[in-house]
Amino acid sequence: MTMQTLTAQISGVGKALPERRLTNADLEKMVDTSDEWITKRVGIKERRIAAEGEYTSHLGARAAADALAMAGVPASEVDLILVATSTPDTVYPSAACLIQKALGATRAGVLDISAACTGFIYGASLATGMIRSGLMRQVLVVAAEVNTSVVNWKDRDTCILFGDGAGAALFSAHDASDGRGVLALRLGGDGEYAPLLNLPNSGCRPFPDAPGRYIVMQGNEVFKQAVRNMAECGADVLAQAGLTAADVSLLIPHQANIRIIDAVATRLGVPPERVFVNIEKYGNTSAATIPIALCEAVEQGRLKPGDVLVIDAFGAGLTWGALALRWG
Ligand code: UT7
């Protein structure tokens, strides 16, 4: 295997969801909303809520352990653990450090990634770069969130949207000569739009006017940017890989709103039967939506060797990114 022919391939996936469900009917008792509005405008029926004492690192470690088990790779062989999260247990130690300890991945470097809902694609991209350069062979990318720790339960604009959960994928060195593995990626961001989606009081800057450390969002504007940028970067990775929408076996978009998913799929020209949707069960788990969906797609047998998978996300920052991969 020469350096030029190396790429990254996903060799294992895992997920972890808290037991407790919060349904739209439950939310009807908490804020002025309705099951009908949430179902129609967003597509969510229920979301999961972490138990007391169940933190991001716990969910992430469970998902990561499953990904390693599926790949048949011992934790001691992992070179790097990247954890995409906006809700780490603590800023330091990083969630990656805590997950390393839980797994016993004693040889691994550890790093958290702050790219909001796009975090898994940033992690997958960094994993690909480390593997293609020949510097590393096994990179574990985890996305884990306890979003409900930063939800304002009095704000109906945001509290209906988010849920907790984790997903993970092991990226392993793969000989690219069979045309499989990561084919193309694209990352983007624009700090000009920072005010659209914020977590005030989460860093050194005080926000005296904010009610606490709660997600604040201008949903309408975020919606428009999400559709535009996800469609654009999804199309870009297909073009880079010399593929068209007709070649896409499965599109896994970030699960933030069913109307965003539909609009992006329409713009890309991918028909609904080739778009993975599970937003109704988990809501928006931020960075974790894509690896959770990927794990379920694998469990449901929706990815066969040779299939083209496109993952496509968008989040606070603003950030966005997409990655195309041939499964197998
Ligand atoms: O993870 C990445 C970042 N997040 C996103 O991608 C989220 C992107 N944005 C969205 O998904 C949507 O903008 C929302 C779901 C947040 C909101 O949907 P919308 O269709 O953009 O609604 P809107 O904000 O334009 O509000 C429409 C109406 C308003 O009432 P009026 O002014 O028309 O009387 C809102 O007050 O819906 C009302 N509304 C609600 N009604 C019932 C807003 N939230 C709710 C609610 N229940 N929870």
Boltz pocket constraint, residues with backbone or C-beta under 6 A from the ligand:
constraints:
  - pocket:
      binder: B
      contacts: [[A, 32], [A, 33], [A, 34], [A, 37], [A, 38], [A, 41], [A, 42], [A, 117], [A, 156], [A, 157], [A, 160], [A, 197], [A, 218], [A, 219], [A, 220], [A, 221], [A, 222], [A, 223], [A, 226], [A, 256], [A, 257], [A, 260], [A, 284], [A, 286], [A, 314], [A, 315], [A, 316]]
      max_distance: 6.0
